[in-house]
Amino acid sequence: MQLLNILLVIGASRFVVADCVDSDGGSTTSTATANSGPTDSTVTSATAEPSSASTLTETTTSSTSTPTATSSPSLQYLGLDESCLEFGSGKYPGVYGTDYTSPNPVAMKNANGQFANLFRISFAWERVQPALNGTLDPFYFSLIDGAVQTATNLNSVAVLNPHNYAKYRGTTIGTGNVTAANLANLWVQLADIYKNNSLVWFGLMNEPNSIDATTWFDAAQLSINAIRETGATNVITVPGNCWTGAHSWVSGNCDITPTANAVAALAITDPADNSVFEMHQYFDVDFSGSHDSCVNNYTTLIEATQWLRINNKKGYLAEFAGASNEQCETVVSDVLAFLTTNADVWVAAGWWAGGPWWGSYMFSVESDGITPAPDAVMIPILGQYKVGGESTATATTSTTSAVQTTSTATSSPPTNLPDLVIYDGGSSLSGDWQNWSWNTDLTFNYTEVPPPTDDGAFLASSSNWGGISFYLPESFNQYSTFAFFASSQNISYTIGFSVSGTGYSSPTVTLQSACVGTLSSIAFVSCSVDLLADSPSSYPFDRVNIQSQSAGNQTIVLSDLYFSTVEC
């Protein structure tokens, strides 16, 4: 399935499997057809505080009989699969906004209020790492990181999910030039970035298939070992072969493998003892999620549930869904009740799907803001199992590298500060501001477009996803508004703020949406961005970034850039 936008913040709520079982799973396709099965979760309390480690403990109630909803135990994590960053399969790198997009932070916030305290963020391995063993693409990674920050800023878990089916550019791991070590290399780089943020989980791969189960779990083990060698103790979710379906986890009888996941998965070890097995489950006739009927039900989860319990493992039903009809509503309700009843082994569950480009897709629970979501009937059903989320969180703790902040959502900047000027003319930036732009040349004292004030202007010429980036050695988080004038015929820029050296990035807005009137190459328009739109003022932002969304050449003329405590 598929995903949208860019955002910020890294939290610190550790998922520790203490005297518990391990469990992991996979994801679905990048088209409107889902494959495999879902799983749900367990709970120690209704709210997972990000400021301390959240520990999963064994619950005393367990059953595989007909489910009935109970007040205890309850699911610890109920989530939404954000799908859109992986859209445009086969188009690499692809064009942002045309082939793929990023999760909508407003929609994620709405989902958090409705039911979700976990967001599974799908992305394309080929886009984030254009060459095997190569460095991460900075632009595409910023989109992933933005979605991560949105989730963790909502006191929710973000599950990283390479939506690749154990393949890279169509070549299955273990064949051709694609090796298990290549996947481990990707995870080493991601683990190094997020190892201080326990709200980020590492979902090794979406729905491996067309690979022998033993070969797949050997590859998964290599990635687990590599992640732990970085010092990361984050939760790792481990899918199985055969699209990681819960219904076939024990029986096998799927794909090319002679070995069932239930057998091959027992070889998995985790030095940090903090992994779960990820499974998916759909309830139509062939378990694919491509039909709007639900002829199967919670009983498809019984064998996998028994396997988890017998082997002292934990499970994460990362994908499940049902269409908007009475039959599927009943099945979904029963599945959630079953997972809750068996919360001693099920750690989390995720609904497929969310994301801004799903349109009329039958499982989408994300509205376009005009019409209800196609599967909106499921939202109140999911809401009955809501745990934690922004509604119960009074503070957010963000930890990454050397930066840690604790804030309340009601914090606001002072209103009596003088403007903080970035550029007001001349041949350099003002004060202590430094030019940290990339793939971008600046031409100061630019006069071909008459400046709107006496403060002068500069021309920025970018190529290959270049960005205009200005850094201040101290935070500007006490200001509420970033204002400037712009002239350009290119509108594909985004504007955001970040904390240098940490990976923190704010939600971004498009250049056109920030400006009053239509952008023009012959005249300036006034533009402004609210720093507090989605980001508490305590985040120590020290960089402002205006980034091109094109691999081609783009130019923009900017004038009179400053921060203010006055809303524009």
Beta strands, then each sheet from edge to edge (+ up, - down):
strand 1: 15-17
strand 2: 54-56
strand 3: 77-82
strand 4: 118-123
strand 5: 157-162
strand 6: 167-168
strand 7: 171-172
strand 8: 200-203
strand 9: 236-239
strand 10: 275-282
strand 11: 315-321
strand 12: 346-354
strand 13: 396-400
strand 14: 403-407
strand 15: 420-423
strand 16: 434-435
strand 17: 438-444
strand 18: 457-471
strand 19: 481-487
strand 20: 493-499
strand 21: 504-505
strand 22: 509-510
strand 23: 525-530
strand 24: 543-548
strand 25: 554-564
sheet 1: 1+ 2+
sheet 2: 3+ 4+ 5+ 8+ 9+ 10+ 11+ 12+ 3+
sheet 3: 6+ 7-
sheet 4: 13+ 14-
sheet 5: 15+ 25- 18+ 16-
sheet 6: 15+ 25- 19+ 23-
sheet 7: 15+ 25- 18+ 17-
sheet 8: 15+ 25- 18+ 24- 20+ 21-
sheet 9: 15+ 25- 18+ 24- 20+ 22-
end
